[in-house]
Amino acid sequence: MSPGNIYRYFPSKNAIVAGMVEADRDEARRRFDRIDRTRPFWEQFRQLGEEYFVGDAHSRAVLCLEIWAEATRNPEIDAINRPFEAEIVDQLAELLENARQRGEIAADVDAVAAAHIILTLTNGLYVSTGLHRDDDSRQTFQWALQAVYGLLSGMPVLRKRADDDTSFPIPSSPQEPSA
């Protein structure tokens, strides 16, 4: 579609970006709504992360980078984007609180603080995915998942292993990772 034709549907650049943010927000809502909160937390968390960061995530990451870049220059776009981020933190905090109550993460985890840290890691994954077009984001996602496991379980997990095996099975509850 030509740029001129786009403006037949949107009155301004801000309206275009606002539409992109809203579309991204709707997709995130659908993904969170599909989470079966009766299934193990780590299984759900891994699946949600893989949907966003493994495989063909480059175009979604680039879209996020474009929105964020515009938000740094344009207070109107920033005002549209911030509530979306707050909504994601709220959704994550709810998942974490549910997992905490079920004993799947450490009992003393501050769900809201952890949700903010996870969002920060998520944003970093988007930047990495967007900038590294040809890379498979699977390994970086795995390391991020390990870091989140450490955060939520209180156990250090980003350790070099003797067998050079970088895979890490996330257990269904916070326990010592298997060697």
Legacy VTK file of the C-alpha trace (Angstrom):
# vtk DataFile Version 3.0
C-alpha trace
ASCII
DATASET POLYDATA
POINTS 179 float
0.000 0.000 0.000
1.335 3.430 -0.852
1.940 6.021 1.903
-0.754 8.233 0.428
-3.280 5.424 0.578
-2.495 4.730 4.248
-3.588 8.255 5.123
-7.028 7.462 3.689
-7.434 5.140 6.696
-5.462 7.100 9.312
-5.601 10.888 9.762
-1.999 11.223 11.001
1.278 9.456 11.735
0.306 9.362 15.418
-2.924 7.588 14.504
-0.937 4.997 12.539
1.412 4.340 15.463
-1.524 4.312 17.904
-3.181 1.689 15.699
0.003 -0.414 15.760
0.185 -0.166 19.566
-3.458 -1.147 19.877
-3.010 -4.116 17.539
-0.005 -5.256 19.593
-2.002 -4.764 22.804
-4.893 -6.849 21.434
-2.501 -9.649 20.474
-0.904 -9.609 23.938
-4.342 -9.712 25.582
-5.321 -12.714 23.475
-2.112 -14.529 24.390
-2.578 -13.862 28.107
-6.252 -14.861 27.894
-5.253 -18.210 26.355
-3.054 -19.088 29.316
-4.513 -22.015 31.235
-3.824 -20.953 34.808
-4.443 -24.507 36.030
-1.392 -25.835 34.156
2.109 -25.532 35.661
3.433 -21.985 35.644
6.817 -22.744 34.045
5.184 -24.650 31.210
2.879 -21.697 30.491
5.644 -19.123 30.909
7.992 -20.942 28.544
5.242 -21.333 25.945
4.322 -17.649 26.131
7.979 -16.655 25.751
8.573 -19.000 22.836
5.564 -17.520 21.028
7.183 -14.099 21.279
10.917 -14.786 20.970
11.652 -18.048 19.183
11.282 -18.687 15.493
9.904 -15.903 13.324
9.976 -13.126 15.914
12.084 -10.640 13.941
9.248 -8.677 12.314
7.357 -8.332 15.613
10.570 -7.167 17.318
11.247 -4.591 14.605
7.696 -3.261 14.987
8.254 -2.843 18.728
11.545 -1.056 18.103
9.792 1.330 15.719
7.087 2.087 18.277
9.642 2.629 21.045
11.752 4.884 18.830
8.711 6.998 18.048
7.761 7.076 21.748
11.171 8.570 22.591
10.508 11.466 20.218
6.790 11.916 20.560
5.041 12.400 23.923
1.669 11.440 22.409
2.982 8.029 21.355
4.707 7.615 24.717
1.359 8.326 26.409
-0.284 5.627 24.277
2.485 3.067 24.852
2.920 3.425 28.641
-0.509 2.066 29.606
0.206 -0.981 27.414
3.409 -1.645 29.348
1.523 -1.219 32.639
-1.085 -3.703 31.435
1.632 -6.255 30.627
3.150 -5.783 34.105
-0.295 -6.305 35.658
-0.869 -9.492 33.633
2.576 -10.862 34.529
2.144 -9.955 38.208
-1.162 -11.841 38.265
0.480 -14.928 36.753
3.360 -14.694 39.216
1.080 -14.240 42.206
-0.930 -17.285 41.154
2.308 -19.280 40.775
3.528 -18.043 44.160
0.306 -19.101 45.856
0.570 -22.544 44.234
4.159 -22.942 45.447
5.653 -22.916 41.930
7.937 -19.960 42.649
9.549 -18.777 45.879
7.082 -17.706 48.563
8.773 -14.345 49.151
8.813 -13.165 45.516
7.416 -9.660 45.033
5.210 -10.354 42.008
5.003 -6.731 40.863
8.762 -6.112 41.123
9.481 -9.417 39.368
7.008 -8.518 36.605
8.875 -5.242 36.016
12.196 -7.104 35.797
10.698 -9.650 33.383
9.357 -6.823 31.215
12.832 -5.266 31.172
14.349 -8.589 30.071
11.593 -8.940 27.494
12.370 -5.515 26.086
16.028 -6.511 25.819
15.050 -9.684 23.963
13.037 -7.578 21.504
16.038 -5.321 20.886
18.353 -8.291 20.387
15.871 -10.055 18.094
15.262 -6.898 16.083
18.927 -6.082 15.640
20.132 -9.599 14.851
18.025 -10.588 11.892
19.902 -13.774 11.041
20.356 -15.126 14.565
18.261 -17.861 16.076
16.911 -16.271 19.236
16.397 -19.668 20.880
19.672 -19.591 22.852
19.213 -16.020 24.039
15.662 -16.852 25.073
16.950 -19.898 26.969
19.437 -17.752 28.898
16.718 -15.221 29.700
14.473 -18.045 30.895
17.267 -19.260 33.168
17.707 -15.746 34.571
13.974 -15.488 35.279
14.070 -18.899 36.936
16.878 -17.652 39.176
14.915 -14.501 39.979
11.743 -16.380 40.850
13.295 -19.331 42.643
16.125 -17.534 44.437
18.616 -19.990 42.969
21.582 -18.989 40.829
21.260 -20.796 37.531
23.455 -19.025 35.008
26.447 -21.185 35.777
28.921 -22.639 33.332
28.432 -26.383 33.223
31.228 -28.890 32.927
29.642 -30.755 30.047
29.138 -27.574 27.976
25.462 -28.427 27.741
23.635 -25.107 27.570
20.168 -26.596 27.713
18.302 -26.113 30.929
15.064 -27.876 31.754
12.854 -25.517 33.754
11.183 -27.529 36.512
7.528 -27.133 37.420
8.444 -25.860 40.888
11.417 -24.022 42.363
13.943 -26.697 43.191
17.636 -27.169 42.624
18.268 -27.460 38.863
19.433 -30.882 37.774
23.034 -31.142 36.638
LINES 1 180
179 0 1 2 3 4 5 6 7 8 9 10 11 12 13 14 15 16 17 18 19 20 21 22 23 24 25 26 27 28 29 30 31 32 33 34 35 36 37 38 39 40 41 42 43 44 45 46 47 48 49 50 51 52 53 54 55 56 57 58 59 60 61 62 63 64 65 66 67 68 69 70 71 72 73 74 75 76 77 78 79 80 81 82 83 84 85 86 87 88 89 90 91 92 93 94 95 96 97 98 99 100 101 102 103 104 105 106 107 108 109 110 111 112 113 114 115 116 117 118 119 120 121 122 123 124 125 126 127 128 129 130 131 132 133 134 135 136 137 138 139 140 141 142 143 144 145 146 147 148 149 150 151 152 153 154 155 156 157 158 159 160 161 162 163 164 165 166 167 168 169 170 171 172 173 174 175 176 177 178
